[in-house]
Amino acid sequence: MQRVLIFLIAAWSGFFVMAIELLSGRILAPNFGNSIYVWGGVITVFMLALSIGYLLGGRWSLHDPSLRRLAWLLMLGASSTIPVILFGNVVLDWVFDQVRDPRYGSLLAATMFFFIPTAIAGMVSPYAVRLLVRNPHSSGHFAGLLYFFSTFGSAAGTILTSFYLVLYFEINQILTGLIGISLLLGLIATLIGNRENAPGA
């Protein structure tokens, strides 16, 4: 059950990242437009955040790794997206007043909104690999399998968000749903992790 949850968390984390990346363009558009400059800034922020997340996740996995801690990463990443729902318009208006150039304004806004959630989400995959690998001889197999699920989740998040979710729901509704699913999945993983590690389990 733990292994199933690890793969599920990795897949959902990929889904979550790509969904908010696509939504970020629509969030920034009213203030900064939807030009290639805006998307260049968004993609840069997400790539840098993921690279730092991969590094931090690998380092953190060296210290007493557990399913519970993986679940906490998922929930923390989701929770750090809540300010976008609560203060998004106010922050965007403030950034627009300070930086009128859409290149740097969108880069700053994307960093403020999405750098931390994406970096935390990036920690999930390397941390999950550490939980799966028990034998060095199987490390390549499990790493490949884990990144398959993560990338498949990213593809699913991309197509479902762009083809369907944005047609039927408001942006804040989609974000709320994504956060809610992350918190629910993290809570389930935490409870199972606690049960598996309980004395006598």
Beta strands, then each sheet from edge to edge (+ up, - down):
end
